Amino acid sequence: MTRKIKLKSKDITFYAQIDSLSEQNYFPPKEDQLSQQEVAVMFNRSVQTICNWTKTNKIPFFRVGRFPIYSRKQLIQYAAKNQQLIDG
């Protein structure tokens, strides 16, 4: 069962739809982390679109302080299940 969660721990907030409780404690290693600009390039979208998707929780992300951090691994998995992110 997929459910939407919002976890807060000190300065880190995680927003995502998760499929299992084991993913709740996941934080991407440095080599898996992407910025908004890198996500925009990955999806061939504008940075503003990525900001909008983040604000509306359309894509999984972590927040460290004020800045969103994205996991390449999670985005690839999420895009595979949500084809409209990469179409058109």
Secondary structure, 3 states (H helix, E strand, C coil): CCEEEEEEECCEEEEEEECCHHHCCCCCCHHHEECHHHHHHHHCCCHHHHHHHHHCCCCCEEEECCEEEEEHHHHHHHHHHCHHHCCC
